Amino acid sequence: MASTSTSGREKQERDPFLALEPSHGGIKSSLTAKQFYVFINHRGPDVKKTLAQQLYDSLKEAGIPAYLDSEETELGDSISSTIKNAIYSARVHIAILSPRYAESPWCLAELALMFQTKARIIPLFYQVDPSDFRHIKGRVADAFSKHEEKNRYPKDDIEQWKVCLKKVSEIKGYEFKGQNKSLWNSILEYIMKLLSDYIGIRLSSTGSDQKELCNGVVSAVMNEKQKRIIPFQVAKYEVGLDKFVNDFHSHCRSNGQMIDKIIGIYGMGGSGKTTLAKYLFNQKHSEFSGSTFLFDVRERQVKGELTSLQSRLLKDLLHLEGNTVSSIEDGIAVIKDNLERSRESRFLIVIDDVDNQQQLDALLPTDALNPNSLVIVTTRDEGVLIQARVIVRYKMKEMNRQHSRELFCWHAFHRQSCRSGYDNLVDSFVNLCKGSPLALKVMAAHVFGRDKAYWKLQLDVVKARLHKDIRDTLKISYDALEEDEKQIFMDIACFFIGKDVSMAISIWKASRWRAEHALQTLKDKSLVETESEVSLGTNWYEPPSYFRMHDHLRDLGRELADNEMNHPRRLWRPEDLIDISEIKGFQNILMRSEGNCFRCYSCIQDKESGLYMTCFLESSRASTDLRWFELNGRIPEWIPLQNLHTLKVEGESPSRLWQRDDQVLRKLKELYCVLRAARTNFIQLNKLVSSFGMLKNLERLQLEFENGIFKRNIEWNCLLKSVRELTNLKTLELMHFQLEGDFALSNSGEATNDPFCMGSLEAITLCGAFKTRRVSIDGQSCPILKTLKLYSMKDLIEVDVTGVRRLECLMLFECREMRKVLVNDLPYLEMFQMKFCRTMTELPNFVRVSYLKRICISRCRNLRDISAIERLKLLKRIWIADCPELESIKAIEPLKRLKRIFINECKELQGAICLEELKALKSVFIGNCPRLQNIYGMKILKCLESIVITGCPQLQNIEGVEELKGLKEMIIADAPIISCVETLQC
């Protein structure tokens, strides 16, 4: 209760608290007033240091804001306004009726206000007989006589106090008349009966003291508060929801705990993000002191209602009712201030349908929240979560076929199974919906109650055009895109689903669009996906990626491409093209362009030659230009190549790529050439290679040689001479060639008599070379080379890149005979990777390699020594996997800037690891190291957030792990030291 000493109160001539009558609507709290769930009404001298304080401490320990006057009244507060705010904000009132309770007019006035609020009142009768209050007798009667004699309070107030005392005495409460154990047992039984009658909670009678009584009251308060929250209707039919929930928990939980306090759920429109969030809210809100679900944030911001959402958050979490926030900035300050005041309370916050950072800034003051709170954010755009540094992000998945069919049937027939005779129609609709919950519901509702003829008609309609409700939902994401992003979205929908990503990027660059940036945005917004396909037995470690797009998004993109007048028309239907046998120029290929702008991607055949060609054309009102061209064979002489950006050609070695002089590829940026010959024609091959020097604007050259046709030094010299003339060349890729001896790009070698310099070359990739024993590149030959990748160089013994000072990335994959790597004097080298290099026994010396930040070593089965990394003072990440001969990683111990350690499948790694110098360390993964015994020095690692240790059966100790206050994730499996983390609170 709010009670200071009686003598202090009697110094006031007239109690101002009683003079301020509350309105029928209650008292409106100020935004900055502190809010409480429980108000403890008591007379201080009787119980403040005993029962009241113990009850208050128990509530506080449970994270429930409770009001006890001396604890909560701050300097400068008006006692009347503070107490009234506490009474009207509280959800539960506890009245401790003690022997001299009635002598305090403050206690009586508070009790009168408590009855006006209609909140639950729980009486505790402390060493008194309830009948004294019911009949106003004994000490209670004497106290009222004194109030009347002093004539200090209106008679109406005194009469109201008596009525309230009678009413509270009639509430069945807790009687406490002593301190002995038997009395406490009976009181606890009384508590259980009271909670059963009034709150619906049953407690087990396991305690026998005041603390157990207080804990029982705390449980009653918690359940009374949570009873007031009405669960959301998650969905009309909760089909397949359990699968989504289980998948979500497996992704976002570790050892039964959420990995982080902020969880992001993202996916395309209609994928079930809000449904999942509502289910999680219903399941979890009772675990928190307060909870709120803020719906449709994106739409509310468009309407200028972010401040309303801020007020809603304040009302739901802190019970600040009847107030409005004047501005977004004001709301941010008020929310932060009040959450910091209630930092002991755990909150559940769901922020639904976010699409920009401003919304999260306005509604999510993460630094003011209790670390054990939980925030769930739903969005269509993963980029928003990344920008907000949300670590744990869950992507919604499509419904499986069984659940899709069941959900459709519920909405179409109002039952789980299909009606007789409709199976094929249902299957057809389910196939069109592609696992989208929104599509399944909309389609099914559209045909509900109709006959088969109508179903068949609508099936044809849906195949031709996306349903309006689905279209409008998906188009929201499209409308938020920039112009380049919209163009690329329509291109993918019309042309590139299932096609190579790198090919599309080349085409978009030719259109002068920001290809990589736009593609990443589309992926973030769940409008497109890319996936890699790796064939069994391939030696290519960067497999091509292909586009994937949901059918509904594809249909939306194609519809927009057909109908939006401000964009070039996409001619993606086969009927848009005429027979190429009639063509003598690409400007005639289009049947329906009508002189307008268009884009066209098509695979076509010349009937005269039988030649298959794939092309991408871009047309303006002035001209039709070939941007991307792929064919198997020699380029026909009538093909206009003047403005070609990318050429991909495969076939027997011609003497040159063009037939007429006016076909020279003067604007070509990228050339991908696969050369093969049934019979070796070295003269013809030399002419072809020499012709590359005429491609003055070429930036990327990829040559793949089949049947070993590139195998004599004369061709290599021709290639070097030709490449040297390409002054704009940035990327050189050579695959499956045969070169005996050295691959040398250096002025010290014997490959050329003239000084060699590739001043523009930034990246070199060599893959699948035969009989090449040494690769040598120096800084004078390639002064700005940044990336060198060597793949499947099975005969390679030595690599020397000494002095290539601009080199940033060196990758060595499947160089199985390699024994020596010289990486000296490389001040800009940031990443070093070495995989499947089975004869390497030690790492390079890294002399004057001061900037290296990442090292990845994998499947180097004879690697024993990594001591060279001791001198890499800026190293931030180290990955070592499947190096069974490696016995020690002590070399990492002095690396003070190291942030991430990954060690796996190092069978001989033994002894101890000391991490105490790694002050910047954030994550540690150690797996399947059966001889590792101890890990020391963790207790001072304040930045450490994640520890995962598995498959280390001899690990006996992880020193200091229990003192890691910032740890967010800890997983220990198959190790005998699990007991060391029992006290850890993640």
Order of alpha helices (4+ residues) and beta strands (2+ residues): alpha-alpha-beta-alpha-alpha-beta-alpha-alpha-beta-alpha-beta-alpha-alpha-alpha-beta-alpha-alpha-alpha-beta-beta-beta-alpha-beta-alpha-alpha-alpha-beta-alpha-beta-alpha-beta-alpha-alpha-alpha-alpha-alpha-alpha-alpha-alpha-beta-beta-alpha-beta-beta-beta-beta-beta-beta-alpha-beta-alpha-beta-beta-beta-beta-beta-beta-beta-beta-beta-beta-beta-beta-beta-beta-beta-beta-beta-beta
